[in-house]
Amino acid sequence: YLNGVTLDFSRPGKPTDNAFIESFNGSFRMECLNASWFLSLNEARSKCEKWRQEYNEVRPHSSIGNKAPIELVNASREACLP
């Protein structure tokens, strides 16, 4: 509230209100949570972090020209340099 942020919840039963996060949640569930067996909280954190790194730094995303998200971050940093 102090920063001018307002919450806007998706309507119940309407996952298309935010298709991006629904797509991400589906990928995360199928590729990480359903594919892994966690024996401890630390193991779950470690496996989820490895998946996150692969998702953001290695894996190409068709929605951004078959590039990994980190490539866009690096390109925008280079464009801002004098």
N, C-alpha and C positions, 0 to 999 in steps of 0.2 A: 504494500500500500504506500509506503513512504517513497518508493521509487517510481510510482505511477504505473505499476504493473497490476493488471486485473486478470482474474482467473476466468477462463471460458471453457467450460466442460463440454465434451462431446455429448450428443443426445444418446440416451440409452438405446442400444440396439442399432445404432447408426455408425458403424465403423468407417464408412466412407467420408465422414466429416473430417477425418485426418488420415488419408490414405497412406501418406509417407510413414507415419509411425506404425500403422497397422502392418505395412509391408515389412518394416524392420522387426517388429515383434514376432511376426511369423517366421522370418529368417532366423532370428535369435533362438526361438523355441525349437525349430526343426534341426538347425545345424549345431547348436550348442547344448541346450538344455535336454532335449530328447536323445541326443547322441552321446551324452556323457553320463557317467555314474559317479556321483560325488560321495565320498566317504567322510568328508569333514568340510567345515565352512572354509577353511584355508584352501583346500583343494578346489572347491567351487569357485572361490575368488580367483585362483590361479588360472583355471581353465577358462573362465569367462574373460579374464584379461587377455589371454592368448587369442581367444576368438575375436575380441574387440580390436586388437592390434592387426590381426590378419584382415578383418573387415575394413578397417580404415586406412591401412598402409600398404596392403598388397593387392587385395582383390579389386578388380575393375568393376565399375558400376555403369550400366548402360545409360542411366539417366544423366550422367555427366560425361558423355563421350567416351565410354569404356576406359576411364582413368580411375585410379585410386583416389579417394578424397584427399589424401596427403599431397598428391600432385597439384591439386587446385590451391591448397594452402601455400605450398612452396612457390607456386607461380604468382600468387597475389602478393606474397612478401617480396619477391624479386621486382615486381612492377612498382612497388612502393619505394624501392631504394633509389637514391639520387643518381 
